[in-house]
Structures are given as C-alpha cells and as structure tokens.
Amino acid sequence: MADGLDGRHRDKDGRISEKHGNTKMKTLKQDHPELKHFGNEDTLRTVKDRQGVDTLSELLKKVRKS
C-alpha cells in the first residue's frame, strides 16, 4: 500500500477512498489523538455535521487550529 493513504485503498478509478461517515470516533482516535475530545460512539458524519466541515481532513485542520 502506498504511503499517505492512512490504511485506505484506491478505488477502481484511482481515487483514494474516503472514510465512511458511519466510522466511530474511537476508531479514528487510534490514528488521530487530537480527536480525543469527541465521544467514542459519535460517528464521523455526526461530528463533521456539528463542526460544519465536509471531510476528515477539514475536521483535523479545524481541530488542530483550536
């Protein structure tokens, strides 16, 4: 697997697949400790909606600025 994919794979068209919205925050905290203040059972979709962002990358940027 190529570096920088964070455990994700490429789709058939070559795009890197995105994390699913139903991914629990406890799973993401393993790779991103800066997400520690979110509840373990919250889903990525819920947190992104609450924070007003569209992607995990945008969420991480927002959290790192705070």
CHARMM-style PDB file with segment names, atoms N, HN, CA, C and O in Angstrom:
ATOM      1  N   MET     1       0.838  -1.181   0.000  1.00  0.00      PROA
ATOM      2  CA  MET     1       0.000   0.000   0.000  1.00  0.00      PROA
ATOM      3  C   MET     1       0.885   1.248   0.000  1.00  0.00      PROA
ATOM      4  O   MET     1       1.921   1.285   0.664  1.00  0.00      PROA
ATOM      5  N   ALA     2       0.475   2.239  -0.732  1.00  0.00      PROA
ATOM      6  HN  ALA     2      -0.366   2.209  -1.271  1.00  0.00      PROA
ATOM      7  CA  ALA     2       1.257   3.461  -0.849  1.00  0.00      PROA
ATOM      8  C   ALA     2       1.245   4.260   0.445  1.00  0.00      PROA
ATOM      9  O   ALA     2       0.258   4.246   1.180  1.00  0.00      PROA
ATOM     10  N   ASP     3       2.340   4.955   0.721  1.00  0.00      PROA
ATOM     11  HN  ASP     3       3.141   4.966   0.123  1.00  0.00      PROA
ATOM     12  CA  ASP     3       2.419   5.807   1.897  1.00  0.00      PROA
ATOM     13  C   ASP     3       1.400   6.921   1.803  1.00  0.00      PROA
ATOM     14  O   ASP     3       1.069   7.373   0.707  1.00  0.00      PROA
ATOM     15  N   GLY     4       0.899   7.368   2.945  1.00  0.00      PROA
ATOM     16  HN  GLY     4       1.168   7.000   3.836  1.00  0.00      PROA
ATOM     17  CA  GLY     4      -0.011   8.504   2.975  1.00  0.00      PROA
ATOM     18  C   GLY     4      -1.465   8.162   2.762  1.00  0.00      PROA
ATOM     19  O   GLY     4      -2.300   9.064   2.690  1.00  0.00      PROA
ATOM     20  N   LEU     5      -1.800   6.874   2.656  1.00  0.00      PROA
ATOM     21  HN  LEU     5      -1.121   6.141   2.713  1.00  0.00      PROA
ATOM     22  CA  LEU     5      -3.189   6.513   2.439  1.00  0.00      PROA
ATOM     23  C   LEU     5      -3.937   6.253   3.739  1.00  0.00      PROA
ATOM     24  O   LEU     5      -5.150   6.046   3.714  1.00  0.00      PROA
ATOM     25  N   ASP     6      -3.244   6.258   4.876  1.00  0.00      PROA
ATOM     26  HN  ASP     6      -2.259   6.426   4.896  1.00  0.00      PROA
ATOM     27  CA  ASP     6      -3.880   6.043   6.183  1.00  0.00      PROA
ATOM     28  C   ASP     6      -4.733   4.784   6.206  1.00  0.00      PROA
ATOM     29  O   ASP     6      -5.833   4.792   6.758  1.00  0.00      PROA
ATOM     30  N   GLY     7      -4.249   3.721   5.622  1.00  0.00      PROA
ATOM     31  HN  GLY     7      -3.355   3.714   5.172  1.00  0.00      PROA
ATOM     32  CA  GLY     7      -4.978   2.465   5.639  1.00  0.00      PROA
ATOM     33  C   GLY     7      -6.094   2.375   4.612  1.00  0.00      PROA
ATOM     34  O   GLY     7      -6.831   1.390   4.582  1.00  0.00      PROA
ATOM     35  N   ARG     8      -6.222   3.386   3.777  1.00  0.00      PROA
ATOM     36  HN  ARG     8      -5.623   4.186   3.802  1.00  0.00      PROA
ATOM     37  CA  ARG     8      -7.274   3.377   2.754  1.00  0.00      PROA
ATOM     38  C   ARG     8      -6.714   2.813   1.460  1.00  0.00      PROA
ATOM     39  O   ARG     8      -5.501   2.659   1.314  1.00  0.00      PROA
ATOM     40  N   HSD     9      -7.573   2.514   0.550  1.00  0.00      PROA
ATOM     41  HN  HSD     9      -8.558   2.639   0.669  1.00  0.00      PROA
ATOM     42  CA  HSD     9      -7.147   1.977  -0.735  1.00  0.00      PROA
ATOM     43  C   HSD     9      -7.622   2.889  -1.858  1.00  0.00      PROA
ATOM     44  O   HSD     9      -8.396   3.821  -1.640  1.00  0.00      PROA
ATOM     45  N   ARG    10      -7.155   2.609  -3.031  1.00  0.00      PROA
ATOM     46  HN  ARG    10      -6.526   1.852  -3.209  1.00  0.00      PROA
ATOM     47  CA  ARG    10      -7.610   3.369  -4.199  1.00  0.00      PROA
ATOM     48  C   ARG    10      -8.795   2.665  -4.833  1.00  0.00      PROA
ATOM     49  O   ARG    10      -8.822   1.438  -4.930  1.00  0.00      PROA
ATOM     50  N   ASP    11      -9.775   3.447  -5.265  1.00  0.00      PROA
ATOM     51  HN  ASP    11      -9.753   4.444  -5.187  1.00  0.00      PROA
ATOM     52  CA  ASP    11     -10.918   2.906  -5.977  1.00  0.00      PROA
ATOM     53  C   ASP    11     -10.475   2.489  -7.373  1.00  0.00      PROA
ATOM     54  O   ASP    11      -9.336   2.742  -7.766  1.00  0.00      PROA
ATOM     55  N   LYS    12     -11.363   1.857  -8.116  1.00  0.00      PROA
ATOM     56  HN  LYS    12     -12.288   1.652  -7.797  1.00  0.00      PROA
ATOM     57  CA  LYS    12     -11.029   1.397  -9.466  1.00  0.00      PROA
ATOM     58  C   LYS    12     -10.584   2.535 -10.377  1.00  0.00      PROA
ATOM     59  O   LYS    12      -9.775   2.334 -11.283  1.00  0.00      PROA
ATOM     60  N   ASP    13     -11.115   3.728 -10.135  1.00  0.00      PROA
ATOM     61  HN  ASP    13     -11.772   3.892  -9.399  1.00  0.00      PROA
ATOM     62  CA  ASP    13     -10.731   4.867 -10.978  1.00  0.00      PROA
ATOM     63  C   ASP    13      -9.461   5.561 -10.495  1.00  0.00      PROA
ATOM     64  O   ASP    13      -9.054   6.574 -11.065  1.00  0.00      PROA
ATOM     65  N   GLY    14      -8.824   5.019  -9.437  1.00  0.00      PROA
ATOM     66  HN  GLY    14      -9.154   4.196  -8.974  1.00  0.00      PROA
ATOM     67  CA  GLY    14      -7.569   5.567  -8.966  1.00  0.00      PROA
ATOM     68  C   GLY    14      -7.694   6.552  -7.820  1.00  0.00      PROA
ATOM     69  O   GLY    14      -6.688   6.951  -7.233  1.00  0.00      PROA
ATOM     70  N   ARG    15      -8.924   6.951  -7.492  1.00  0.00      PROA
ATOM     71  HN  ARG    15      -9.741   6.626  -7.969  1.00  0.00      PROA
ATOM     72  CA  ARG    15      -9.129   7.890  -6.385  1.00  0.00      PROA
ATOM     73  C   ARG    15      -8.952   7.163  -5.056  1.00  0.00      PROA
ATOM     74  O   ARG    15      -9.273   5.980  -4.940  1.00  0.00      PROA
ATOM     75  N   ILE    16      -8.445   7.869  -4.063  1.00  0.00      PROA
ATOM     76  HN  ILE    16      -8.184   8.830  -4.156  1.00  0.00      PROA
ATOM     77  CA  ILE    16      -8.310   7.308  -2.716  1.00  0.00      PROA
ATOM     78  C   ILE    16      -9.688   7.304  -2.082  1.00  0.00      PROA
ATOM     79  O   ILE    16     -10.381   8.322  -2.087  1.00  0.00      PROA
ATOM     80  N   SER    17     -10.088   6.162  -1.536  1.00  0.00      PROA
ATOM     81  HN  SER    17      -9.525   5.335  -1.532  1.00  0.00      PROA
ATOM     82  CA  SER    17     -11.406   6.082  -0.918  1.00  0.00      PROA
ATOM     83  C   SER    17     -11.442   6.923   0.350  1.00  0.00      PROA
ATOM     84  O   SER    17     -10.434   7.056   1.043  1.00  0.00      PROA
ATOM     85  N   GLU    18     -12.596   7.484   0.647  1.00  0.00      PROA
ATOM     86  HN  GLU    18     -13.415   7.375   0.083  1.00  0.00      PROA
ATOM     87  CA  GLU    18     -12.765   8.320   1.826  1.00  0.00      PROA
ATOM     88  C   GLU    18     -13.216   7.459   2.990  1.00  0.00      PROA
ATOM     89  O   GLU    18     -13.737   6.360   2.798  1.00  0.00      PROA
ATOM     90  N   LYS    19     -13.012   7.969   4.212  1.00  0.00      PROA
ATOM     91  HN  LYS    19     -12.590   8.861   4.368  1.00  0.00      PROA
ATOM     92  CA  LYS    19     -13.531   7.284   5.388  1.00  0.00      PROA
ATOM     93  C   LYS    19     -15.050   7.346   5.328  1.00  0.00      PROA
ATOM     94  O   LYS    19     -15.619   8.345   4.887  1.00  0.00      PROA
ATOM     95  N   HSD    20     -15.697   6.291   5.766  1.00  0.00      PROA
ATOM     96  HN  HSD    20     -15.235   5.480   6.124  1.00  0.00      PROA
ATOM     97  CA  HSD    20     -17.154   6.252   5.758  1.00  0.00      PROA
ATOM     98  C   HSD    20     -17.709   7.096   6.885  1.00  0.00      PROA
ATOM     99  O   HSD    20     -17.087   7.220   7.940  1.00  0.00      PROA
ATOM    100  N   GLY    21     -18.871   7.674   6.667  1.00  0.00      PROA
ATOM    101  HN  GLY    21     -19.376   7.572   5.810  1.00  0.00      PROA
ATOM    102  CA  GLY    21     -19.499   8.523   7.662  1.00  0.00      PROA
ATOM    103  C   GLY    21     -19.906   7.782   8.915  1.00  0.00      PROA
ATOM    104  O   GLY    21     -20.065   8.393   9.972  1.00  0.00      PROA
ATOM    105  N   ASN    22     -20.080   6.462   8.812  1.00  0.00      PROA
ATOM    106  HN  ASN    22     -19.951   5.966   7.953  1.00  0.00      PROA
ATOM    107  CA  ASN    22     -20.507   5.700   9.978  1.00  0.00      PROA
ATOM    108  C   ASN    22     -19.332   5.194  10.816  1.00  0.00      PROA
ATOM    109  O   ASN    22     -19.532   4.420  11.752  1.00  0.00      PROA
ATOM    110  N   THR    23     -18.117   5.621  10.492  1.00  0.00      PROA
ATOM    111  HN  THR    23     -17.955   6.249   9.731  1.00  0.00      PROA
ATOM    112  CA  THR    23     -16.930   5.260  11.271  1.00  0.00      PROA
ATOM    113  C   THR    23     -17.032   5.900  12.648  1.00  0.00      PROA
ATOM    114  O   THR    23     -17.289   7.098  12.766  1.00  0.00      PROA
ATOM    115  N   LYS    24     -16.830   5.102  13.681  1.00  0.00      PROA
ATOM    116  HN  LYS    24     -16.621   4.128  13.584  1.00  0.00      PROA
ATOM    117  CA  LYS    24     -16.883   5.603  15.060  1.00  0.00      PROA
ATOM    118  C   LYS    24     -15.616   6.387  15.373  1.00  0.00      PROA
ATOM    119  O   LYS    24     -14.529   6.056  14.897  1.00  0.00      PROA
ATOM    120  N   MET    25     -15.774   7.424  16.176  1.00  0.00      PROA
ATOM    121  HN  MET    25     -16.656   7.693  16.562  1.00  0.00      PROA
ATOM    122  CA  MET    25     -14.636   8.264  16.534  1.00  0.00      PROA
ATOM    123  C   MET    25     -13.572   7.472  17.295  1.00  0.00      PROA
ATOM    124  O   MET    25     -12.387   7.790  17.188  1.00  0.00      PROA
ATOM    125  N   LYS    26     -13.964   6.450  18.060  1.00  0.00      PROA
ATOM    126  HN  LYS    26     -14.926   6.192  18.146  1.00  0.00      PROA
ATOM    127  CA  LYS    26     -12.970   5.663  18.790  1.00  0.00      PROA
ATOM    128  C   LYS    26     -11.990   5.002  17.828  1.00  0.00      PROA
ATOM    129  O   LYS    26     -10.827   4.798  18.175  1.00  0.00      PROA
ATOM    130  N   THR    27     -12.442   4.671  16.636  1.00  0.00      PROA
ATOM    131  HN  THR    27     -13.387   4.837  16.354  1.00  0.00      PROA
ATOM    132  CA  THR    27     -11.566   4.086  15.624  1.00  0.00      PROA
ATOM    133  C   THR    27     -10.594   5.137  15.090  1.00  0.00      PROA
ATOM    134  O   THR    27      -9.408   4.858  14.918  1.00  0.00      PROA
ATOM    135  N   LEU    28     -11.091   6.332  14.832  1.00  0.00      PROA
ATOM    136  HN  LEU    28     -12.055   6.559  14.972  1.00  0.00      PROA
ATOM    137  CA  LEU    28     -10.256   7.398  14.283  1.00  0.00      PROA
ATOM    138  C   LEU    28      -9.245   7.916  15.295  1.00  0.00      PROA
ATOM    139  O   LEU    28      -8.169   8.378  14.915  1.00  0.00      PROA
ATOM    140  N   LYS    29      -9.581   7.843  16.579  1.00  0.00      PROA
ATOM    141  HN  LYS    29     -10.455   7.468  16.887  1.00  0.00      PROA
ATOM    142  CA  LYS    29      -8.681   8.336  17.623  1.00  0.00      PROA
ATOM    143  C   LYS    29      -7.385   7.534  17.679  1.00  0.00      PROA
ATOM    144  O   LYS    29      -6.371   8.040  18.160  1.00  0.00      PROA
ATOM    145  N   GLN    30      -7.401   6.310  17.203  1.00  0.00      PROA
ATOM    146  HN  GLN    30      -8.225   5.899  16.812  1.00  0.00      PROA
ATOM    147  CA  GLN    30      -6.189   5.490  17.197  1.00  0.00      PROA
ATOM    148  C   GLN    30      -5.108   6.133  16.345  1.00  0.00      PROA
ATOM    149  O   GLN    30      -3.929   6.090  16.696  1.00  0.00      PROA
ATOM    150  N   ASP    31      -5.505   6.728  15.225  1.00  0.00      PROA
ATOM    151  HN  ASP    31      -6.463   6.762  14.940  1.00  0.00      PROA
ATOM    152  CA  ASP    31      -4.555   7.376  14.321  1.00  0.00      PROA
ATOM    153  C   ASP    31      -4.472   8.888  14.524  1.00  0.00      PROA
ATOM    154  O   ASP    31      -3.497   9.516  14.112  1.00  0.00      PROA
ATOM    155  N   HSD    32      -5.485   9.472  15.154  1.00  0.00      PROA
ATOM    156  HN  HSD    32      -6.277   8.962  15.489  1.00  0.00      PROA
ATOM    157  CA  HSD    32      -5.567  10.929  15.300  1.00  0.00      PROA
ATOM    158  C   HSD    32      -5.912  11.296  16.742  1.00  0.00      PROA
ATOM    159  O   HSD    32      -7.069  11.598  17.035  1.00  0.00      PROA
ATOM    160  N   PRO    33      -4.937  11.277  17.645  1.00  0.00      PROA
ATOM    161  CA  PRO    33      -5.212  11.559  19.061  1.00  0.00      PROA
ATOM    162  C   PRO    33      -5.796  12.950  19.305  1.00  0.00      PROA
ATOM    163  O   PRO    33      -6.386  13.188  20.359  1.00  0.00      PROA
ATOM    164  N   GLU    34      -5.647  13.860  18.366  1.00  0.00      PROA
ATOM    165  HN  GLU    34      -5.168  13.667  17.510  1.00  0.00      PROA
ATOM    166  CA  GLU    34      -6.195  15.203  18.533  1.00  0.00      PROA
ATOM    167  C   GLU    34      -7.730  15.201  18.535  1.00  0.00      PROA
ATOM    168  O   GLU    34      -8.346  16.223  18.838  1.00  0.00      PROA
ATOM    169  N   LEU    35      -8.341  14.081  18.207  1.00  0.00      PROA
ATOM    170  HN  LEU    35      -7.840  13.251  17.961  1.00  0.00      PROA
ATOM    171  CA  LEU    35      -9.796  13.964  18.216  1.00  0.00      PROA
ATOM    172  C   LEU    35     -10.314  13.469  19.565  1.00  0.00      PROA
ATOM    173  O   LEU    35     -11.473  13.070  19.675  1.00  0.00      PROA
ATOM    174  N   LYS    36      -9.466  13.493  20.584  1.00  0.00      PROA
ATOM    175  HN  LYS    36      -8.525  13.818  20.494  1.00  0.00      PROA
ATOM    176  CA  LYS    36      -9.779  12.899  21.882  1.00  0.00      PROA
ATOM    177  C   LYS    36     -11.002  13.490  22.571  1.00  0.00      PROA
ATOM    178  O   LYS    36     -11.636  12.807  23.374  1.00  0.00      PROA
ATOM    179  N   HSD    37     -11.347  14.730  22.283  1.00  0.00      PROA
ATOM    180  HN  HSD    37     -10.831  15.285  21.630  1.00  0.00      PROA
ATOM    181  CA  HSD    37     -12.469  15.345  22.994  1.00  0.00      PROA
ATOM    182  C   HSD    37     -13.830  14.983  22.414  1.00  0.00      PROA
ATOM    183  O   HSD    37     -14.854  15.393  22.960  1.00  0.00      PROA
ATOM    184  N   PHE    38     -13.866  14.224  21.323  1.00  0.00      PROA
ATOM    185  HN  PHE    38     -13.034  13.890  20.879  1.00  0.00      PROA
ATOM    186  CA  PHE    38     -15.132  13.751  20.763  1.00  0.00      PROA
ATOM    187  C   PHE    38     -15.495  12.420  21.402  1.00  0.00      PROA
ATOM    188  O   PHE    38     -14.610  11.639  21.752  1.00  0.00      PROA
ATOM    189  N   GLY    39     -16.770  12.159  21.555  1.00  0.00      PROA
ATOM    190  HN  GLY    39     -17.489  12.793  21.271  1.00  0.00      PROA
ATOM    191  CA  GLY    39     -17.235  10.923  22.169  1.00  0.00      PROA
ATOM    192  C   GLY    39     -16.873   9.703  21.333  1.00  0.00      PROA
ATOM    193  O   GLY    39     -16.911   9.756  20.103  1.00  0.00      PROA
ATOM    194  N   ASN    40     -16.525   8.611  21.992  1.00  0.00      PROA
ATOM    195  HN  ASN    40     -16.495   8.567  22.990  1.00  0.00      PROA
ATOM    196  CA  ASN    40     -16.120   7.390  21.297  1.00  0.00      PROA
ATOM    197  C   ASN    40     -17.205   6.843  20.379  1.00  0.00      PROA
ATOM    198  O   ASN    40     -16.893   6.297  19.321  1.00  0.00      PROA
ATOM    199  N   GLU    41     -18.453   6.976  20.755  1.00  0.00      PROA
ATOM    200  HN  GLU    41     -18.707   7.420  21.615  1.00  0.00      PROA
ATOM    201  CA  GLU    41     -19.542   6.401  19.969  1.00  0.00      PROA
ATOM    202  C   GLU    41     -20.102   7.371  18.926  1.00  0.00      PROA
ATOM    203  O   GLU    41     -20.963   6.991  18.132  1.00  0.00      PROA
ATOM    204  N   ASP    42     -19.626   8.616  18.919  1.00  0.00      PROA
ATOM    205  HN  ASP    42     -18.927   8.925  19.564  1.00  0.00      PROA
ATOM    206  CA  ASP    42     -20.034   9.547  17.862  1.00  0.00      PROA
ATOM    207  C   ASP    42     -19.526   9.026  16.529  1.00  0.00      PROA
ATOM    208  O   ASP    42     -18.463   8.409  16.463  1.00  0.00      PROA
ATOM    209  N   THR    43     -20.278   9.271  15.474  1.00  0.00      PROA
ATOM    210  HN  THR    43     -21.142   9.772  15.527  1.00  0.00      PROA
ATOM    211  CA  THR    43     -19.827   8.870  14.144  1.00  0.00      PROA
ATOM    212  C   THR    43     -19.141  10.048  13.462  1.00  0.00      PROA
ATOM    213  O   THR    43     -19.366  11.206  13.816  1.00  0.00      PROA
ATOM    214  N   LEU    44     -18.318   9.739  12.498  1.00  0.00      PROA
ATOM    215  HN  LEU    44     -18.136   8.799  12.211  1.00  0.00      PROA
ATOM    216  CA  LEU    44     -17.629  10.785  11.741  1.00  0.00      PROA
ATOM    217  C   LEU    44     -18.642  11.724  11.098  1.00  0.00      PROA
ATOM    218  O   LEU    44     -18.448  12.939  11.105  1.00  0.00      PROA
ATOM    219  N   ARG    45     -19.704  11.183  10.549  1.00  0.00      PROA
ATOM    220  HN  ARG    45     -19.861  10.196  10.543  1.00  0.00      PROA
ATOM    221  CA  ARG    45     -20.726  12.005   9.899  1.00  0.00      PROA
ATOM    222  C   ARG    45     -21.319  13.012  10.886  1.00  0.00      PROA
ATOM    223  O   ARG    45     -21.472  14.187  10.551  1.00  0.00      PROA
ATOM    224  N   THR    46     -21.649  12.569  12.081  1.00  0.00      PROA
ATOM    225  HN  THR    46     -21.524  11.615  12.353  1.00  0.00      PROA
ATOM    226  CA  THR    46     -22.240  13.439  13.100  1.00  0.00      PROA
ATOM    227  C   THR    46     -21.278  14.550  13.497  1.00  0.00      PROA
ATOM    228  O   THR    46     -21.665  15.716  13.585  1.00  0.00      PROA
ATOM    229  N   VAL    47     -20.044  14.189  13.732  1.00  0.00      PROA
ATOM    230  HN  VAL    47     -19.730  13.242  13.661  1.00  0.00      PROA
ATOM    231  CA  VAL    47     -19.047  15.179  14.149  1.00  0.00      PROA
ATOM    232  C   VAL    47     -18.791  16.186  13.026  1.00  0.00      PROA
ATOM    233  O   VAL    47     -18.700  17.387  13.280  1.00  0.00      PROA
ATOM    234  N   LYS    48     -18.674  15.707  11.798  1.00  0.00      PROA
ATOM    235  HN  LYS    48     -18.747  14.731  11.592  1.00  0.00      PROA
ATOM    236  CA  LYS    48     -18.465  16.634  10.668  1.00  0.00      PROA
ATOM    237  C   LYS    48     -19.628  17.603  10.544  1.00  0.00      PROA
ATOM    238  O   LYS    48     -19.421  18.794  10.312  1.00  0.00      PROA
ATOM    239  N   ASP    49     -20.850  17.105  10.695  1.00  0.00      PROA
ATOM    240  HN  ASP    49     -21.018  16.137  10.883  1.00  0.00      PROA
ATOM    241  CA  ASP    49     -22.024  17.978  10.619  1.00  0.00      PROA
ATOM    242  C   ASP    49     -21.996  19.029  11.722  1.00  0.00      PROA
ATOM    243  O   ASP    49     -22.238  20.207  11.460  1.00  0.00      PROA
ATOM    244  N   ARG    50     -21.702  18.612  12.955  1.00  0.00      PROA
ATOM    245  HN  ARG    50     -21.506  17.654  13.168  1.00  0.00      PROA
ATOM    246  CA  ARG    50     -21.658  19.542  14.090  1.00  0.00      PROA
ATOM    247  C   ARG    50     -20.565  20.591  13.929  1.00  0.00      PROA
ATOM    248  O   ARG    50     -20.734  21.741  14.333  1.00  0.00      PROA
ATOM    249  N   GLN    51     -19.445  20.191  13.337  1.00  0.00      PROA
ATOM    250  HN  GLN    51     -19.307  19.256  13.008  1.00  0.00      PROA
ATOM    251  CA  GLN    51     -18.307  21.110  13.187  1.00  0.00      PROA
ATOM    252  C   GLN    51     -18.381  21.933  11.906  1.00  0.00      PROA
ATOM    253  O   GLN    51     -17.586  22.854  11.715  1.00  0.00      PROA
ATOM    254  N   GLY    52     -19.335  21.608  11.024  1.00  0.00      PROA
ATOM    255  HN  GLY    52     -19.981  20.860  11.180  1.00  0.00      PROA
ATOM    256  CA  GLY    52     -19.511  22.377   9.792  1.00  0.00      PROA
ATOM    257  C   GLY    52     -18.425  22.138   8.758  1.00  0.00      PROA
ATOM    258  O   GLY    52     -18.020  23.058   8.048  1.00  0.00      PROA
ATOM    259  N   VAL    53     -17.950  20.887   8.674  1.00  0.00      PROA
ATOM    260  HN  VAL    53     -18.279  20.139   9.251  1.00  0.00      PROA
ATOM    261  CA  VAL    53     -16.928  20.530   7.682  1.00  0.00      PROA
ATOM    262  C   VAL    53     -17.432  19.360   6.846  1.00  0.00      PROA
ATOM    263  O   VAL    53     -18.379  18.669   7.221  1.00  0.00      PROA
ATOM    264  N   ASP    54     -16.775  19.153   5.701  1.00  0.00      PROA
ATOM    265  HN  ASP    54     -16.006  19.714   5.397  1.00  0.00      PROA
ATOM    266  CA  ASP    54     -17.216  18.099   4.783  1.00  0.00      PROA
ATOM    267  C   ASP    54     -16.332  16.859   4.783  1.00  0.00      PROA
ATOM    268  O   ASP    54     -16.784  15.786   4.386  1.00  0.00      PROA
ATOM    269  N   THR    55     -15.089  16.982   5.217  1.00  0.00      PROA
ATOM    270  HN  THR    55     -14.722  17.854   5.540  1.00  0.00      PROA
ATOM    271  CA  THR    55     -14.169  15.851   5.138  1.00  0.00      PROA
ATOM    272  C   THR    55     -13.410  15.673   6.451  1.00  0.00      PROA
ATOM    273  O   THR    55     -13.353  16.580   7.282  1.00  0.00      PROA
ATOM    274  N   LEU    56     -12.832  14.491   6.618  1.00  0.00      PROA
ATOM    275  HN  LEU    56     -12.878  13.754   5.943  1.00  0.00      PROA
ATOM    276  CA  LEU    56     -11.995  14.236   7.780  1.00  0.00      PROA
ATOM    277  C   LEU    56     -10.797  15.182   7.783  1.00  0.00      PROA
ATOM    278  O   LEU    56     -10.401  15.671   8.841  1.00  0.00      PROA
ATOM    279  N   SER    57     -10.225  15.443   6.626  1.00  0.00      PROA
ATOM    280  HN  SER    57     -10.547  15.046   5.766  1.00  0.00      PROA
ATOM    281  CA  SER    57      -9.083  16.361   6.542  1.00  0.00      PROA
ATOM    282  C   SER    57      -9.445  17.755   7.051  1.00  0.00      PROA
ATOM    283  O   SER    57      -8.674  18.373   7.785  1.00  0.00      PROA
ATOM    284  N   GLU    58     -10.618  18.245   6.661  1.00  0.00      PROA
ATOM    285  HN  GLU    58     -11.245  17.743   6.064  1.00  0.00      PROA
ATOM    286  CA  GLU    58     -11.063  19.560   7.127  1.00  0.00      PROA
ATOM    287  C   GLU    58     -11.289  19.546   8.629  1.00  0.00      PROA
ATOM    288  O   GLU    58     -10.963  20.518   9.312  1.00  0.00      PROA
ATOM    289  N   LEU    59     -11.846  18.451   9.156  1.00  0.00      PROA
ATOM    290  HN  LEU    59     -12.110  17.662   8.601  1.00  0.00      PROA
ATOM    291  CA  LEU    59     -12.062  18.336  10.594  1.00  0.00      PROA
ATOM    292  C   LEU    59     -10.734  18.378  11.337  1.00  0.00      PROA
ATOM    293  O   LEU    59     -10.601  19.077  12.341  1.00  0.00      PROA
ATOM    294  N   LEU    60      -9.756  17.634  10.847  1.00  0.00      PROA
ATOM    295  HN  LEU    60      -9.863  17.065  10.031  1.00  0.00      PROA
ATOM    296  CA  LEU    60      -8.447  17.615  11.502  1.00  0.00      PROA
ATOM    297  C   LEU    60      -7.797  18.998  11.480  1.00  0.00      PROA
ATOM    298  O   LEU    60      -7.208  19.417  12.477  1.00  0.00      PROA
ATOM    299  N   LYS    61      -7.897  19.710  10.360  1.00  0.00      PROA
ATOM    300  HN  LYS    61      -8.375  19.370   9.550  1.00  0.00      PROA
ATOM    301  CA  LYS    61      -7.339  21.062  10.275  1.00  0.00      PROA
ATOM    302  C   LYS    61      -8.001  21.991  11.286  1.00  0.00      PROA
ATOM    303  O   LYS    61      -7.334  22.789  11.945  1.00  0.00      PROA
ATOM    304  N   LYS    62      -9.315  21.874  11.398  1.00  0.00      PROA
ATOM    305  HN  LYS    62      -9.856  21.226  10.863  1.00  0.00      PROA
ATOM    306  CA  LYS    62     -10.076  22.732  12.319  1.00  0.00      PROA
ATOM    307  C   LYS    62      -9.692  22.437  13.764  1.00  0.00      PROA
ATOM    308  O   LYS    62      -9.504  23.359  14.557  1.00  0.00      PROA
ATOM    309  N   VAL    63      -9.577  21.163  14.109  1.00  0.00      PROA
ATOM    310  HN  VAL    63      -9.730  20.414  13.465  1.00  0.00      PROA
ATOM    311  CA  VAL    63      -9.241  20.758  15.480  1.00  0.00      PROA
ATOM    312  C   VAL    63      -7.822  21.179  15.813  1.00  0.00      PROA
ATOM    313  O   VAL    63      -7.556  21.602  16.938  1.00  0.00      PROA
ATOM    314  N   ARG    64      -6.910  21.075  14.868  1.00  0.00      PROA
ATOM    315  HN  ARG    64      -7.126  20.732  13.953  1.00  0.00      PROA
ATOM    316  CA  ARG    64      -5.507  21.428  15.115  1.00  0.00      PROA
ATOM    317  C   ARG    64      -5.335  22.925  15.306  1.00  0.00      PROA
ATOM    318  O   ARG    64      -4.403  23.348  15.991  1.00  0.00      PROA
ATOM    319  N   LYS    65      -6.210  23.741  14.720  1.00  0.00      PROA
ATOM    320  HN  LYS    65      -6.967  23.397  14.164  1.00  0.00      PROA
ATOM    321  CA  LYS    65      -6.137  25.200  14.882  1.00  0.00      PROA
ATOM    322  C   LYS    65      -6.602  25.631  16.264  1.00  0.00      PROA
ATOM    323  O   LYS    65      -6.150  26.652  16.782  1.00  0.00      PROA
ATOM    324  N   SER    66      -7.507  24.854  16.867  1.00  0.00      PROA
ATOM    325  HN  SER    66      -7.875  24.025  16.446  1.00  0.00      PROA
ATOM    326  CA  SER    66      -8.076  25.244  18.170  1.00  0.00      PROA
ATOM    327  C   SER    66      -7.124  25.029  19.303  1.00  0.00      PROA
ATOM    328  OT1 SER    66      -7.460  25.309  20.453  1.00  0.00      PROA
TER     329      SER     66
END
